[in-house]
Amino acid sequence: MSFNNKGFFNSNGYHAPCTYLSDYIIHEGKWLRLSEIKYLDPHGRERCWETVTKLTKPKENDTDSVAAIAIYRRLLHYDVIVMVRQFRPPLNAYTIEFPAGLLDSGESCEQAATRKLREETGWHGEVTHASDLLAVDAGCSSAVMRYATVKINGDSNENLMCKPICMDSEFVDVLMIPVTELHERLSALSREGNIVDSRVEAFAIGMQMGLKFAQDARKDAASSQQASLPLDGSCVRTGLGSKQTT
């Protein structure tokens, strides 16, 4: 372990680990618990942090919720991404989100993703990928989640006459947005007074950046000096001189 004027560091360059001490419950409701956590920082000083914990996670599961990045496809049609619009009381506003929800007891991430997609939108889908554990709001809550990428076959019989099957307490508007228009449509929805979920916005920005990288790679590959670069956008400028990351 080394030390500089900013604190202790491990051999890997990270700060020395913090040490968890205790979790004191301030208040517990039906769905949430407010606690005060005490821990030691890298200097050994005791610190306090207020946090919110969801009480809905089944004991056998490692995640609180799952969100579905669902792409709807039909023959000879543009790809469409499925979003939902719903009222969120803590914000006193309508939000634009991915279809998402809590896991039931004994339910896998993949099962929960297809169930919530069907309940909120009516669409039947197939999970093609599930993410690792992801923080939801690490500065405030202990909640973690996973994303599931879901493909929807719009030409299948089960998706010809679909209707949402939301609970009585859920009022969800289904939005079908062409993938190529996602960021533009999100901006329009924001101007209407909706609040776009930060993860949806990040996804839209990532799509735009990916398309821009692919376009730049094609331009570079077309030049005589960069003729060896791949055409799929996998070569990203890193700012490390002549080195390229693929």
Protein Blocks (a to p, Z undefined) as FASTA:
>chain_A
ZZdfkbccdfkopacddddfbdcdfbdcfkbccdddddddfkopacdddddddfkbcfkb
cbfbdcdddddddehiacdddddddddfklopacdddddddddehiafklmmmmmmmmmn
opacddfbdcddddfblmlpccdcddddddddfkbmklmmgcddddfkbccddddddfkl
mmmmmmmmmmnopacdfklmmmmmmmmmmmmmmmmmmmmmmpmklmmpcfkopaccehla
jaccZZ
